[in-house]
Amino acid sequence: MNDVARLAGVSIKTVSRVVNDEPGVHPSTAERVLAAIDQLGFRRNLSARNLRRGSSTGTIGLVLEDVGNPFYSGVTRAVEEIARLRGRQVISGSSDEDPGRERELALEFCSRRVDGLLIVPAGLQHSYLVPEMRAGTPVVFLDRPAGDVVADTVLVDNIGGTVEAVTHLAAHGHRRIAFLGDAPDIFTANERLRGYREGCVRAGIGYHEELVAMGPHDESSVLTTLQRLQTMREPATAIVAGNNRITVYILRALAGVAERPALVGFDDFELADLLSPPVTVIAHDASALGKAATDLLFARLDGDNSPPRRVVLPVRLVPRGSGEVHA
């Protein structure tokens, strides 16, 4: 602003009035100030301006597992759409399942005085957020709950989804149903494993530890697991995949294989309906998850002081072909 004032030959107060669209500036003077702004490339620091006025910084922070995952891209898009309607911008970052990185991102966003935080937690310790929450920064956890704080949480029905997947496969005659899940210390992976166990019991096929392979997984580990499952004395005839990435790894490993096990994947993914056979999935709406969490965050920003809420969104089985292969 000093540079603009010098170039335009006016006071800093005059520059301030022009950039804030305040009255009391002669049109010719305002034109000189605007010309100087254009020449110097001046931009207002809205965050600093709002902080001085004690108002919103116009931003919300979003901490994800991996923004490159199509599922979280859908979540991000929903968050951005609602934030834009409410006059906010979204700043986001990926924790890469690292609790330290999650903490670093969340506290960095807080240092920038975001109006609120949306977090897909990577760890189980979130007491570092207590000072921010006490200071009035609303925090909503999504996809997974917080570990050691009580806060608003939006989840999907992980247990019910895998129960339905196992029940569906058992109804097509499968008795040896395998489960490939993510790392068991991840909330969603553990809940889906619980659902798998419950589904096996409900279907009367029993739970067999040798049919379970928890991650983290990559293409190599999935290929090795599939080879083991299909060379057992009683091979697995069907598989439940614990998330969209594991489903893709399985499909790559099975490429060119004539006789494939039946497959149901948790999480839908792009082009799943165009593969041969099309992939049966347990689908849940990433946009709905992002929308529900963001709506809850803005309710808090609007003054809702009710006790923390836990919202569980439904899932649905989408039969397309890969999960309807009979044993």
matplotlib code that plots the C-alpha trace (Angstrom):
import matplotlib.pyplot as plt

x = [0.0, 2.9, 4.2, 0.8, 0.4, 3.8, 3.2, -0.3, 0.8, -1.8, -1.9, -2.1, -5.6, -6.7, -5.4, -7.3, -10.5, -10.2, -9.4, -12.2, -14.6, -15.3, -16.8, -15.0, -12.4, -12.6, -13.1, -9.9, -7.9, -9.5, -8.5, -4.8, -4.9, -6.4, -3.8, -1.0, -2.6, -2.6, 0.9, 2.3, 0.2, -1.1, -3.5, -5.4, -4.5, -8.1, -7.1, -5.1, -7.9, -10.6, -8.4, -8.0, -11.7, -12.2, -14.3, -14.1, -10.9, -13.1, -11.4, -12.0, -9.3, -9.6, -7.2, -7.6, -5.9, -4.9, -6.4, -5.2, -7.7, -10.8, -13.0, -11.5, -11.6, -15.3, -15.4, -13.3, -15.5, -18.6, -16.9, -15.8, -19.2, -20.9, -18.0, -18.3, -22.0, -21.2, -18.5, -15.6, -12.5, -11.1, -7.4, -6.5, -3.7, -3.0, -1.9, -0.8, -2.0, 0.7, -0.6, 2.3, 1.5, -2.2, -1.3, 1.1, -1.5, -4.3, -2.2, -0.9, -4.4, -5.3, -2.3, -3.8, -7.0, -9.3, -13.0, -13.3, -11.7, -12.8, -10.5, -10.2, -8.1, -4.9, -4.2, -6.0, -4.7, -6.4, -6.0, -3.7, -6.9, -8.5, -7.1, -8.4, -11.8, -12.0, -11.1, -14.1, -12.8, -15.4, -13.9, -15.8, -14.3, -15.4, -15.0, -13.4, -14.0, -11.5, -9.4, -9.5, -11.8, -15.5, -16.5, -18.9, -18.4, -19.8, -19.3, -20.6, -22.1, -18.9, -20.1, -23.5, -21.8, -19.5, -22.3, -24.3, -21.4, -20.8, -24.6, -24.8, -22.0, -23.2, -26.6, -24.8, -23.5, -20.1, -18.8, -15.1, -15.2, -12.0, -11.5, -8.7, -8.6, -6.5, -4.2, -6.3, -5.4, -7.4, -10.9, -12.7, -10.6, -11.3, -15.0, -15.2, -13.4, -16.0, -18.7, -17.1, -16.9, -20.5, -21.6, -19.8, -21.6, -25.0, -24.6, -23.6, -20.3, -18.0, -15.1, -11.7, -8.6, -6.7, -9.2, -8.3, -5.4, -5.1, -2.9, -1.5, -1.5, 0.1, -0.1, 2.6, 1.1, -2.4, -1.0, 0.8, -2.3, -4.5, -2.0, -2.2, -5.9, -6.3, -3.8, -5.2, -6.6, -10.0, -9.5, -11.5, -14.3, -15.2, -13.5, -14.7, -12.2, -12.0, -11.7, -11.5, -7.7, -7.6, -10.4, -8.2, -5.2, -7.3, -8.5, -5.0, -3.8, -6.7, -6.2, -6.1, -7.2, -10.0, -11.7, -12.0, -13.4, -16.6, -15.7, -17.5, -15.6, -16.2, -16.3, -17.5, -15.0, -14.9, -15.4, -16.4, -19.5, -17.6, -15.2, -15.8, -17.4, -18.7, -17.7, -20.3, -19.6, -20.8, -21.4, -21.6, -21.7, -18.5, -20.3, -22.9, -20.1, -18.5, -21.8, -23.0, -19.7, -19.6, -23.2, -22.5, -19.4, -21.4, -24.2, -21.6, -20.3, -23.9, -24.1, -25.4, -24.2, -25.9, -24.0, -21.6, -23.3, -22.5, -24.0, -23.8, -24.7, -26.1, -24.4, -26.0, -25.1, -24.8, -24.9, -23.2, -21.9, -18.6, -20.4, -23.1, -20.8, -22.1, -19.8]
y = [0.0, 2.3, 1.7, 2.3, 5.6, 6.8, 6.0, 7.6, 10.6, 10.1, 9.0, 5.4, 6.2, 7.2, 3.9, 2.0, 3.8, 2.9, -0.8, -1.2, 0.7, 3.4, 6.8, 10.2, 9.8, 12.0, 9.9, 11.2, 10.4, 6.9, 6.4, 7.3, 4.8, 2.0, 2.7, 2.4, -0.9, -2.3, -1.2, -2.7, -5.8, -5.0, -7.6, -7.2, -9.6, -10.6, -12.8, -10.0, -7.6, -9.8, -10.7, -7.0, -6.6, -9.7, -11.5, -14.6, -15.3, -16.8, -20.2, -23.7, -26.4, -29.9, -32.7, -35.8, -39.2, -38.7, -36.1, -38.3, -41.1, -40.6, -41.2, -38.2, -36.1, -36.6, -35.5, -32.4, -31.4, -31.5, -29.5, -26.9, -26.5, -25.8, -23.6, -21.5, -21.0, -19.8, -17.4, -19.5, -21.0, -24.4, -25.1, -28.8, -31.3, -35.0, -36.8, -39.9, -41.9, -40.3, -39.0, -36.6, -35.1, -34.9, -32.9, -30.7, -29.8, -29.2, -26.9, -25.1, -24.4, -23.3, -20.9, -19.4, -18.9, -21.0, -20.6, -24.4, -27.8, -30.9, -33.9, -37.5, -38.7, -40.7, -41.3, -41.8, -38.8, -35.5, -33.7, -31.3, -29.8, -29.1, -25.6, -24.7, -26.2, -24.3, -21.1, -21.6, -23.3, -26.0, -29.4, -32.1, -35.6, -37.5, -41.1, -42.0, -40.8, -38.9, -40.9, -39.1, -36.0, -35.8, -34.0, -34.1, -37.1, -38.3, -41.9, -44.5, -47.9, -49.9, -52.9, -53.1, -52.8, -55.8, -57.8, -57.2, -58.1, -61.5, -62.2, -61.5, -63.8, -66.6, -66.4, -67.3, -70.5, -69.3, -70.8, -69.9, -66.1, -64.2, -60.6, -58.3, -55.2, -52.2, -51.9, -53.0, -50.0, -47.8, -47.4, -48.1, -51.2, -52.6, -51.9, -53.6, -56.6, -56.7, -56.6, -59.5, -61.6, -60.9, -61.6, -65.0, -65.9, -64.7, -66.7, -69.8, -70.3, -69.7, -67.3, -68.7, -66.7, -68.1, -66.3, -62.9, -60.7, -57.3, -54.6, -52.2, -53.6, -52.9, -54.7, -57.2, -58.1, -58.5, -60.8, -62.9, -63.1, -64.2, -66.9, -68.2, -68.1, -70.0, -72.7, -73.7, -77.2, -75.4, -72.3, -69.1, -68.9, -65.3, -62.2, -59.0, -56.1, -53.7, -50.5, -49.2, -49.4, -53.0, -53.8, -52.3, -54.3, -57.5, -56.7, -56.1, -59.4, -61.3, -59.8, -62.6, -65.2, -67.3, -68.6, -65.7, -65.7, -63.7, -60.2, -57.5, -54.3, -51.7, -48.3, -47.6, -46.4, -44.9, -47.3, -50.2, -50.7, -50.9, -53.7, -57.3, -58.5, -55.2, -54.9, -55.4, -52.9, -51.6, -48.0, -45.0, -41.4, -39.5, -36.3, -37.1, -37.6, -34.3, -32.5, -33.9, -33.0, -29.5, -28.8, -29.8, -27.5, -24.5, -25.3, -24.8, -21.7, -20.4, -20.8, -24.4, -25.3, -28.7, -31.7, -33.4, -35.5, -38.8, -39.2, -42.6, -42.6, -45.6, -47.8, -49.9, -53.0, -52.4, -55.8, -55.6, -59.1, -59.8, -60.6, -62.7, -65.5, -68.7, -71.1]
z = [0.0, 0.7, -2.9, -4.4, -2.3, -3.5, -7.1, -7.1, -5.0, -2.3, 1.3, 2.5, 3.9, 0.4, -1.0, 1.8, 0.9, -2.7, -2.3, 0.3, -1.9, 0.7, -0.1, 0.1, -2.7, -5.8, -9.0, -10.6, -7.5, -7.4, -11.0, -10.2, -7.3, -9.4, -12.2, -9.6, -8.3, -11.8, -12.5, -9.3, -9.3, -5.8, -4.2, -0.9, 1.9, 2.7, 5.6, 7.3, 6.6, 8.1, 11.1, 11.9, 11.7, 13.9, 11.3, 9.1, 7.1, 4.4, 4.4, 5.7, 6.0, 4.7, 5.6, 3.5, 3.3, -0.3, -2.7, -5.6, -4.6, -6.7, -3.6, -1.8, -5.0, -4.9, -1.2, -2.0, -4.8, -2.6, 0.1, -2.4, -3.9, -0.5, 0.7, -2.5, -1.9, 1.6, 0.4, 1.6, -0.1, 0.7, 1.5, 1.6, 2.0, 2.1, 5.3, 3.4, 6.4, 8.5, 11.9, 12.1, 8.7, 9.7, 12.8, 10.9, 8.3, 10.8, 13.0, 9.9, 8.8, 12.3, 12.3, 9.1, 11.1, 9.0, 10.0, 10.5, 9.9, 8.1, 8.9, 7.6, 10.6, 10.1, 13.7, 17.0, 19.0, 18.4, 21.8, 19.9, 18.5, 21.9, 22.3, 18.9, 19.6, 22.9, 21.1, 18.9, 15.7, 14.8, 13.7, 11.9, 11.3, 8.3, 7.0, 10.4, 14.0, 16.1, 18.6, 21.9, 21.5, 21.2, 18.0, 15.1, 12.9, 9.6, 8.6, 6.2, 7.2, 6.8, 8.8, 7.0, 3.6, 4.1, 5.7, 2.6, 0.3, 2.0, 2.2, -1.6, -2.5, -0.2, -1.9, -5.1, -3.6, -2.3, 0.9, 0.6, 0.6, 1.1, 2.4, 1.3, 3.5, 4.3, 7.4, 10.4, 12.4, 10.0, 11.3, 8.0, 7.3, 10.8, 10.6, 7.2, 8.6, 11.4, 8.8, 6.9, 10.0, 10.9, 7.3, 7.4, 10.6, 9.3, 6.1, 8.1, 6.3, 9.3, 9.6, 8.4, 9.2, 6.2, 3.9, 5.3, 4.2, 5.7, 4.3, 3.6, 0.1, -3.2, -6.6, -5.6, -2.2, -3.8, -6.5, -3.9, -1.8, -4.8, -5.7, -2.2, -2.0, -5.3, -4.6, -1.2, -0.7, -0.6, -2.8, -2.3, -4.9, -4.1, -2.8, -1.0, -1.6, 1.3, -0.8, -4.4, -4.7, -3.5, -6.1, -8.9, -7.7, -7.8, -11.3, -12.5, -11.0, -12.6, -16.0, -18.6, -16.1, -17.6, -14.4, -12.0, -8.5, -7.9, -6.7, -4.7, -4.1, -1.3, -2.9, -6.5, -9.0, -12.5, -15.4, -13.0, -15.0, -18.3, -17.4, -18.4, -16.3, -14.8, -11.2, -8.4, -5.6, -2.3, -3.2, -1.1, -2.3, -1.7, -2.5, 0.2, 2.7, 1.9, 1.8, 5.2, 6.9, 5.4, 6.2, 9.8, 9.9, 8.7, 11.2, 13.9, 12.3, 12.2, 16.0, 16.5, 20.0, 20.3, 21.5, 19.0, 16.4, 14.8, 11.4, 9.6, 5.9, 4.1, 1.5, -1.3, -3.2, -7.0, -8.7, -12.1, -12.9, -11.1, -7.8, -9.4, -10.6, -9.1, -7.2]

ax = plt.figure().add_subplot(projection="3d")
ax.plot(x, y, z, "-o")
ax.set_aspect("equal")
plt.show()
